[in-house]
């Protein structure tokens, strides 16, 4: 019973409400190497745009978080912009792309998070390669 009283103030402070589920988590994005750079192919629909990007690794100083105003339109056939982030072989990464769709009045009508997690390695020619991709 006492925990219920702790939960309500925490939800009010964070802006979360029980009726607001937040963005949906979508299926994993495809990760591949193109010209020795990481290419994230996000399964997006027409009119979907990226409002935020986060790249995480075990070294917090190498994490990246960006928000975009206005959002950047994406295509399911083109690599998602990763803004020159330096991926390194031997490291694990998590990439999270917040997307949104807006109506004609500019109001967000749908939002979701597209994610990918993977480990990078190198081949014998020092070219990056995706070793594992996990869901």
Buried (B, 14 or more C-beta within 10 A) or exposed (E): EEEEEEEEEEEEEEEEEEEEEEBEEBEBBBBBBEEEBBBBBBBBEEEBBBBBBBBBBEEEEBBBEBEEEEBBEBEBEEBBBBEEBEBEBEBBBBBBBBBBBBEEEEEEEBBBBBBBBBBBEBEEEEEBEBEEBEE
